[in-house]
């Protein structure tokens, strides 16, 4: 079982399509794909990021290419956001990295057959499912290694949720949550943390039994916080909100890659998974969803409330060796420090609303922040 020297990683960002004036979501994904030269069935690209339709026509997914360095991935994230926004402008819209729309009414699912079946089966859950997540894919050597990683990283994933929290508004109201997307998402029957699988066979057995119930319509509806990708040799970390700031997205991706490598290293050394119970991890997810980085979180090693800065520091210590080996230690420290200092996207959204108490201001501010790459405190770190 040799280790992977530098794991490739890539991201999927789900972006909200919105009217830049009144902030309402616009069902224009098909038009955006047409303008950008992609289709509902072919979103491949060998030259840069690509666009893909999602569950609702009011959102678009941006897929990066696999990258080896943080510098490469940051360029992909920027280029993907720019590509989506340029196509959106052509059809009279903009895209914003908002994990929930501040102004929203329940809408039908996108037009393909699979999504239509989900809409029929899951009713209001489907109609209200307009949320935008951030998924990080990290390469693995085998399914066995991938499941070993899932088993050893599960209790650390709530920290990534807290650092990404970007969805305080829902149905025109402040929910009191930093990531209300998490609450909406957890209505799906397979969403959330999972027990230890123990092996690739154990993982496949769980999937088989879940699919055998007839509740998930297919394997694509296995919505664990992290899972093995169906189409790529990767672990897919799915817990995070889409990040308002591109630099925060990069930070989450760096942390996720290091967490995968750290977990794989523990497995290679024969270290067992943590015995943290799944209901306790659910409590950690809830606190991360409720507070983001503004209050106490559950410490992954103590299972007790600690200050968010202490919990983030524990994560950095846990993955320090992997960050050092990939050359990302300084960048990760700076990224986490920036998030703790200025807050996540939920803070900017609430500040924007507080100025005039208009939800349209939240969306317009988010649009600007989604595409603002000028202010960087770690530019020197990325130039290496």
Secondary structure as GFF3:
##gff-version 3
##sequence-region A 1 384
A	DSSP	beta_strand	9	18	.	.	.	ID=ss1
A	DSSP	alpha_helix	29	36	.	.	.	ID=ss2
A	DSSP	beta_strand	50	53	.	.	.	ID=ss3
A	DSSP	beta_strand	59	63	.	.	.	ID=ss4
A	DSSP	alpha_helix	70	90	.	.	.	ID=ss5
A	DSSP	beta_strand	94	96	.	.	.	ID=ss6
A	DSSP	alpha_helix	113	127	.	.	.	ID=ss7
A	DSSP	beta_strand	133	139	.	.	.	ID=ss8
A	DSSP	alpha_helix	143	153	.	.	.	ID=ss9
A	DSSP	alpha_helix	157	164	.	.	.	ID=ss10
A	DSSP	beta_strand	169	170	.	.	.	ID=ss11
A	DSSP	beta_strand	173	174	.	.	.	ID=ss12
A	DSSP	alpha_helix	180	185	.	.	.	ID=ss13
A	DSSP	alpha_helix	200	212	.	.	.	ID=ss14
A	DSSP	three_ten_helix	219	221	.	.	.	ID=ss15
A	DSSP	beta_strand	226	228	.	.	.	ID=ss16
A	DSSP	beta_strand	234	241	.	.	.	ID=ss17
A	DSSP	alpha_helix	246	268	.	.	.	ID=ss18
A	DSSP	alpha_helix	278	291	.	.	.	ID=ss19
A	DSSP	beta_strand	296	298	.	.	.	ID=ss20
A	DSSP	beta_strand	305	307	.	.	.	ID=ss21
A	DSSP	alpha_helix	308	318	.	.	.	ID=ss22
A	DSSP	alpha_helix	320	326	.	.	.	ID=ss23
A	DSSP	alpha_helix	329	342	.	.	.	ID=ss24
A	DSSP	alpha_helix	345	356	.	.	.	ID=ss25
A	DSSP	alpha_helix	359	370	.	.	.	ID=ss26
A	DSSP	alpha_helix	379	382	.	.	.	ID=ss27
###
